[in-house]
Amino acid sequence: MRALFILLFVPLLAFAQAGGPPFIPVNLMKVSESPVTNTVDAVGALIAEDSVVLRPEIDGRIDKLLFKEGQPVKKGAVLVVLDSAEQRARLAAAQADLGLAESRYKRSEELVAKNFISRQALDEARANLDILRARRQQEQVALNKTILRAPFSGVIGLRQVSPGAYVSKGSDLVRLDALGNLKLEVPVPETYLSLVRIGLPITLTVDALPGQTFSGTVHAIDPVVDPVSRNVRVRARIPNPKGQLKPGMFARATADLGGKTSAILLPEQVIVPKSDGSYVFLAVDGKAELRKVTLGKREPGRVEIVSGVKAGDTVVLDGQIKLRPGVPVVTLEQAAQMMKKKLADKPR
């Protein structure tokens, strides 16, 4: 088509310079609305609904590991037990001191009632009793920290330690992930923000399970738009009753945002970029007209025209570099017929 345009343009230009009508042959297209699905695609990695690495809050030696790697565990199940002999001894000492303080306080109350000691002595006995109660509670808390329980139901990972190992507080022991539901966090362009809502259904596929499709719903939208990428983070929840999906899997998600069912889609080649925006050439009453347009969603080879062009208009597909507003234009077919007629009318 471009070759035909070049072959016709040169002789027709000479024809125009020789006194003929100054028109330019172009390839035209009638504008019509095309059916569209307002969908957004995004990619991301799956993450567990809840995930934690168990770490001790105190130093100690591992006494027992009460789990099997890769197996499900219930919330509250004991997973790791640290040696607690020292903590139990401290608790027993604190309990003994507390018992003595309680006895002294009772005697002090009796003596105060008989005016044998001052009220200040009774207050000091009460303060000492409170201090020892707090100490006993502190030792009880330390003893409780020798037992690590599952904070939620999930699947236990691979252990990082063995029984008998001495670990410091904060050392990694084992990972626990809740896999009943997974989450997918993806960036969505801000232009779609008005259409994204809580509860919006999504579908996703993962490379590890070809041919299978999974469903989920949007359950959280970040209230802040990234000022650099102009994206907003959207998080969806995906049910995983069979445990097929695993955290870290690469997933491709698609969501139907609804809204428009048809739109004007034009080839990208019709767009004439300028410093103040995008334009297209239209053929109006046989003349070229430059009209500013607002662009929307892009897809391979085509771009949506949000405003500036309507169904029924005639747009110039190529040859825009030779056009100026107001210049007469004809189709390539019309130009060929005019050339043929001109040659036929030419005196022999």
Number of C-alpha atoms within 10 A of each C-alpha: 10 11 8 12 19 13 12 19 21 12 12 22 16 12 16 14 11 10 8 12 12 15 20 24 25 27 18 19 16 13 16 16 14 13 11 14 13 17 12 15 15 15 18 16 16 23 22 22 18 17 17 15 15 20 17 21 14 16 16 19 18 21 18 16 18 13 16 14 13 14 12 17 21 13 12 12 15 17 18 22 21 25 18 19 11 12 18 16 13 19 21 15 15 20 19 14 16 21 15 12 21 19 12 17 21 14 14 22 18 14 16 16 12 9 10 10 14 12 15 10 15 20 14 13 21 19 14 17 21 15 14 21 19 14 19 21 15 15 21 18 13 19 21 15 18 23 18 20 18 19 16 17 18 23 20 22 18 13 16 10 15 13 13 14 12 15 18 14 11 13 17 15 19 18 19 24 23 20 26 18 18 22 23 27 21 20 19 21 15 16 13 14 15 8 13 20 15 13 13 15 19 20 17 19 19 20 11 13 11 8 8 10 11 14 16 22 20 21 16 15 17 12 9 10 16 14 8 6 11 13 19 21 17 20 18 23 23 26 17 17 10 8 11 9 23 17 17 12 17 16 20 18 22 16 19 16 19 12 11 10 11 13 21 20 23 21 13 15 15 20 21 17 11 9 5 7 11 15 20 21 25 24 24 15 11 14 19 24 21 20 14 19 18 13 17 15 13 13 11 7 10 15 20 19 19 15 12 12 20 14 12 11 13 18 23 24 20 19 19 18 7 11 21 13 13 14 15 19 24 19 18 19 14 13 20 19 12 14 16 12 11 13 11 10 9 8 6 5
